[in-house]
Amino acid sequence: MRVELRGITKCFGSLRANDNISLSVPPSTIEGVLGENGAGKSTLMKILSGFYSPDSGDILLDGKKVKIDAPADAIRQGIGMLHQDPQDFPPLKVIDDFILGKKGGLLPNRKNAARDFRELSSRFDFSIDPETYVDSLTVGERQQLEILRLLWLGARILILDEPTTGISLPQKEKLFATLKKLASEGMTILFVSHKLEDVEALCSRATVLRQGKLIGSMEPPFDTRVLVEMMFGKEVPQEPKTQLQVGTTVLSVKHIDLDGIRIQIKGVNLQVRAGEVIGLAGMEGSGQTLFLSACAGLSQPVGGSFCLDEEEKEMTGRTYHEFRKKGVAYLPAARLEQALIPGLSLTEHFILSEGMRGFFIDRKKSEELAKSRISLFNIKGKPESTVESLSGGNQQRALLALMRDPLKLILVEHPTRGLDIESTIYIWGKLKERCARGTAIVFISSDLDEILKYSDRVLVFFAGKVTPPLDANTLSVERLGRLIGGKDWDTLGTEAAHA
């Protein structure tokens, strides 16, 4: 199915998110849509998928003008969108979430739906139990569920917004193979990404947006340098890896045992020191999130202990509120579900984070604080902007701006998930500023290059096993990938760094 966008314009107040964009994508095409965070990519895709209505412009499918006022209209036209933040219902079982939106009366046939679900899952090599609950899935598994649901609902135009975030390398390779197969069968794929290597490996054309405007398109062979300049209007220099002086112990993990819904972890030992960065690597669901949440008091161990500071203040069994009072902050991957409050403005978020005293809120002082933080963290938004109106990169910047000083330890899930190159460099620059002041960072990432570039030491998780801390400078992407896949664990004794 051919997709045509003609003169699409969308404004949010004074912000021109899409400025007279015209684009034509023929069937059997995988179109890469590139751009910096806030360039208008997601807005344009949300217009095509019915979440927003354009202020002006037309949408044509196979040359016929169509009106799409809601996501239900879009799916009836054969358009489905996989959002960066999963659009699902965590209290439901997987199979019930899968069935949502399907025509067929008040009582859909769950048996037939479960059969279809398993057949689709096998095509993608996804391993999700249809009878488990959505809230027990990882972010990557929730993305997989949404892909399956859209295909089942009959999508012939598939929009994917940062789909490779949070899934393993084998899952990504299988996904790419499936997308290529679907395109060969006449399906139209719009692949929104900030990862140039993914676009170059998968797409038959790349279209670049910048500041709401369509800058241009490029076909293979792709020139990475030119694409970066099109995205940012300049070259983006890669910063060299910096090594900071580490200090005293801020977190001591001793013989920790953890029981999750689907995985158990035994006997983890780790000394986290002031100023250092520790990366947690592994396939989704291998235990990294369980371990990180336990380090913040969000889940409790069944054995072992957590201690803070050199004085080894016992924190085992304490709540996250108590960890926070001791200088520990946790930044989850699901920004809008677990970290920010949709419907509230940036100003209101800063009021809550600062815990302003007094019976009445000083609005003038609050807005001045918001303006100061917005400027300091280069957030593309206004004090009155709601957090859900911000791009993913600006939501992440807002989370950093909301963290209070001083902090001893920052625990981060996927700190640059869905962010472009410039935003990634900026976010890590701000995190490294904290390290220079003595804050330690422990983070999860599915991006192996990010793990190696920013970590001092690395822990690899596989099927409930955890490596000793490994010196990141001695690891390669290939070596790390083999460990994540369960290979070469018998050689770890020679590579482990001193904890």
N, C-alpha and C positions, 0 to 999 in steps of 0.2 A: 504494500500500500504506500503510495507517494504521499508525503507530508509537505505541505507548503504553509509557511507563515509569511504574511504580507503586511508590512508596516506596523508591526506589533509595538505598541507603546503602553507602558504601565508606570504610574507615579504613585508614590506613597508620600503625601504631603508635598514638600518641595523636592524630595528625592526622586529622580527620574531613573527608576530601576531598569527599564527597557526603553530604548530610544529608537523608534522607527526601524525595528529589526525585520528583515526579510530573509528567509532561508527556505531552500527546497531540498528535501532528502528523498531520493528515489527508493523504491523497494529493493530488497536484497542488499541493503547497505548498513554498515555499522558506522554511524557518524559520531566521531568524538567531539564533545563540546568542552572546550578548555577556557580557563579564565581565572584570574585571581579571586580570592574570597570577596564577595560583594560586587562581582562583575555583572551580575544579573542572570547567571546560568540557571539557578534554581527557580528564580521568578519566571523565566521564560518557559521552563519545563512545567511549572505549576499552572501556567496559563493553558498550555497544551493539554494538561491532564485534568483541568476543570477545578483546580483549587482556587485560582484567581480568575477574574474576568479582566480582559484588556480594556484600557481606556479607549483605544482605537486600534484598528487593524483587523485582519481576517485570518481564519484558519480554513485550509482546504485539504480534503482527503480525496485522493485520486481525482483532483480537479473540481470537486464539488464543495462549495462553501458549506460549512457546518457551524452550528452554534453549540458551544459546550459551556454550560453554566454550573456544572457540578461534577465531581468525580464519577457519579453514577452515569451521567451523560457520556463521559469519556469512555468508560468501560463498555457501554453499549455500542460505541463507535469503534471498539477494538483497541482502545488506548489504555495502557496500564503503566503506573509509575511506581518504582521501588525507591522510596525516600531514604535520605541519609540517616534519619532517625526513624526506626521502624514504626509503621502505622498499624499497631496491633492492639490486642486486649489482654494484658498479662493475667487477669483472673481466670481466663478461659483455658480449656484444654486445646492443644494444638489442632486437633481435628475440627473442633467447633469454630476456632478462629479461621481455619482453612475454608470452611463452608460459607462464612459470612459473605453476603452479596450475591450468592448464587440463587437464581430463580428455581422454584420448585415447590412452593407452598409453605405452610407453617411448619411442617415436620419433614425436613430434608432427609434423604436416605444416607445415614451415616456409614452404613456398611459399604455402599458403592463409593462414597466419598473417600473412605479409608483405603479402599482398593486403588482408586485413582491416585491418591496421595503417595502410596508406596511405589506405584509404577513411575510417577514423576520423579520421586526421590532417587530411585535407582538410576534414572537417566543422568542425574547430576552428581551421583555418588554422595548424596547427603544422607546422614544417619540421624534422623530425628524421629523419636517415638511419637506417633500421632496421639497417644493417650496421656502423654505427659502434659504438664501445665506450661503455658507460655512464659510465665515469670521465672521458670527454672532454666530457660534457655540463655545462652550467651548472646551478645549483640550480633555476632556473626551468624548464629543459628536462626535468629529472628529475621535477619535479612534473607536467609535461605528460604524460610517459611513463606515470606512475602513473594519471592520470585515464583515459587510453586503455585501459590494462590492465584497470582495474576495470569499465569499461563493456563490454569484450569478454568478461569473465568472467560477465557477466549481472547486474550490480548494478541493483537497482530502487529501493533506498534508498542514496543517495550522501551520505556525510559528507565534508565538506571542511574541513580545519583550516588556516586562514590561506592559502587557495589563491592569493590575488592577490599574495603576496609573491614578488618576484623575477621577475615577468613584466612585459612592456611594456604600455603603455596600450592599443594596438590588440589585443594578445592578451587583455587583461582584458575589453575590450568584446566580443570574440568569445566568450570564455568565458561571460560573463553572458548573451549572446544564446542560447547553447547550453543553459545551465541553465534559462532560461525556457522554451525549446522542450521540454526533457525534462520539466519540471514540467507543461506543458500536455498532455503525452502520458500523464500519470498517475504520473510518478515523484515520489518524496519526496526532497527535498534538505534536509540540515541543514548550514547554512553558519556555521561557527565563525570569528569574526573579532573583532579589536579596532578595526577601521576603521569608524567610525560611518557615514562617507559611502558605503562599500560596502554595508553592511546597508540603509541608507536607499534606495539606488539599486536594489537587487536583491530584497529580501525582502518577503514578504507578511505577516510578523509577526516581531517581535524578542522573544526571551526572555532575561532577564538573571539571571545567577548572581552571588552575592557570598559569599565565605568558605564555599563549599560548599552554600549554600542557594539555592533558587529564590526570587528577589525578586518577579518579576512579568513580565508580557508587555505589549507595545504593538503596535497595528496602525497602518498609515498613516492620516493623515499623522503622521510621527514628530516628536517634540519632542526635539531633540538635548540641550538642557539637562537635561530630565527623565531621559533615558537615562543621561547622565553621572552624575547624582546617584544613580540606581539602581545603577549599576556600582560607585561608590566610596563611597556614603553621604555625599557632600559635593560641592560644586562644585570643579572642578579649574581653577585660574587658569592662563591661558597666559602664559608668561614672555616678556617682550620680547626682541628680538634684542640681544645685547651685542657691543660692538666693543672688543677688547682691543688694547693697544699691541704691535705686532710688533717682533721684535728682529733678531738677526743670522741669516745663512743657516745652516740645519742640513742641508739636502740640496740638492745642485746636480745637475740632470739636463741633460746636454749632448748634443744630437743623437742621442738614443737610438733605435735600430732594434731591433724585436722580431719574432720569427717564432713564431707559435703554430700549433696544429694546423690551424686553419681561418682564421686571419687574420694579416695582417702590419701592423705599425705602423712608420712611418718618421719620423725627425727630430723627436722630442719634446724640447722645451726647457722647463725649469721651475726656478725658484728657490723653495724652500720655506723660510719664515722662522719663527723661534721665536715661538710664541704664536698663530700663524694656523691657520685651518682651511680646507682645500681640498677641495671636493667633486668627485667624478668621476661624471658623468652619461652615460647612454646606454642603448640597448636591451641586453638580455642578449646576451652573446657579441660585443659590439662592441670589446672589447679592454681594458676597465677592469681586470678581474681580472689579466690578463696584465701590464699595466703596474704595478699595485700590488704584485704578487708579485715583479716585477723590482726594485722599490725596496727590497725586503727581502732580496734575494739568493736568493729561492726559485726564480727562473728567471733565465736569463742572456741579456743582450742580444747581438745579432750585430753591433752597431755603436754607437759613442758611449761615454759614460762616466757613472758615478755617483760623486759626491764628497760627503763628510760634513764639516760644520763650515766655518767661514770659512777655515781652513787648507787646505781642499780635500784632505782625505785620500782618496786614490784607493781606491774600494771595488769597482770593476768586476771581476767574476769571483769576488768573495768569496762565502762561504757565508752562510746565514742565521745560523749560530752566531756568525760573526765580526761580522755586523751587530748581533746582540743584544748582544755585548760592548761595542759602541760606543753603546748606548743606543737601539736601534730595536726596537720590538715590533710583532708582526703578529697581528691577531685575525680569523680566518677566519669565513665565514658558516656553514659546517657545523660547529657547535659540538661535537657529540658524535663526529664523525668525525675532525676535524683539530685540535681545541683541548683538549678534555677527554677523560678516560679512563673509559669506562663500567665500572662495577664497583668503582671506587675512591671512597672517601669524600671529603668536603670536607677533612677533616684531612689525609688522604694527599696530596691535591693541593697543599695549602699546604707540606707537607714537601718535596715535589718542587720546587716553585717557589722556595722559599727556599734550597735546596741546603744543608741543615743539615749541619754538620761533625761528625766523630766516627764511631767505629765502630758505636755503638749510637744508636738514635733515642730522644730524650727525649720519651716519650709525653705526659707531663704538660705540658711546655712546648709541645708541638705542639697539644694540645687547647686550651690557653689562647690560642695564636696564632689558631687557627680561630675560637674564640668571639669574639675581638676583631675579626677581619675580617668575620665574619657580622654582628656588631652595627654595625660602621662602614659596611658597604655594604648594610645592611638586607636581607639575604638571608633568605628564608623557608625555613629549613632548619636542621638541627642538625649539629654536627661530624661525627657518624657517618652523615649522609645521603649516599647515593650520588648522583653528579651527574645520572644519568639519571632519578632520582626527582624532580628539581626541575623547575619550570615553565620555559618558555623565557626569561621575564624574569629569573628567578633564576639560570639558567645564565649569562646575559649579565652579571649583577652579579658572579657568581663569577669570570668571566673578568677583569673589571676589578680585582677584589680580588687576583687572582693576579699582576698586573703589578707588577714591582719598580720601585723608585725608585733614582736619578733616570732619567728617560727623555727623550731628545731628540726622538724622533719615534714616533708611534703610527699604524700603518696598519690601517684597519678596513674589513672587508667588511660592509655592511648592519648597522650597529651597533644598530638598533632593529627588526630583522626580526621580525615576529610579536609585538611588544610593545604593551601598551595605552598610553593617553595618559599616565597617571601614571608608568609605568615609563620611557617615552620621555623625559619631562622629567627624571626622576632620572638616567638614563644620561648624557644630555647635560650635566647639571649636574656630574657627576663628571668627564666629559671636559673641560669648560670649566675646572674647577679645575686640571687638568693644564696647560691653556693658560696660565692665570694664572701658573703657575710656570715658563713658558718652553717647554713641550712643544708641538711642532707636530703637527697631525693631518691626515692625508689619508684620506678615506673614500669608499666607494662606496655609493650608495643608488638604488633604483628609485622612491623617493618624492620627487617633484619639490618638494613643499612642504618636506620635510626638507632637501633640497639648498640651497634658497634661504634657509631660516630660519637654518641653522647655519653656512653657508660664508661665508668672506670672499671667496674666489675660486673659480671653477668651470672645470673642463675638460670639454668635451663630446666623446664618442667616437662616431664613425659610420663604419662600413665601413672601418676601418683608418685613418681620418683623425682628427686630434685638433686641437681649436681651441687658439689661444693662451689663456692664463689670462684669464678674463672676470670683471669686478667683479660680485659677486652682487647688490649693491644696485641695479644698473642692469638686471637681468634680471627678467622676469615668468615665471609658470608657462607662459603661452601661448608666449612667445618661446623659452623653454628647450625646450618640447615640439616646436616647429618645428625647432630645431637638432638635437635627438635624431632626428627623422624625416628629416634630410638637407636641410632647407629653410634658406634665408637665409644660407648659408655665404659668399656673395659680399659680404655687408655686414660681415663680422667685423672688418675693419680699423679701423672706427670705434668698436668696442665693446671691443676687447682691452685688458685692464689691463696695466700695466707689470709685466713679470716680475721 
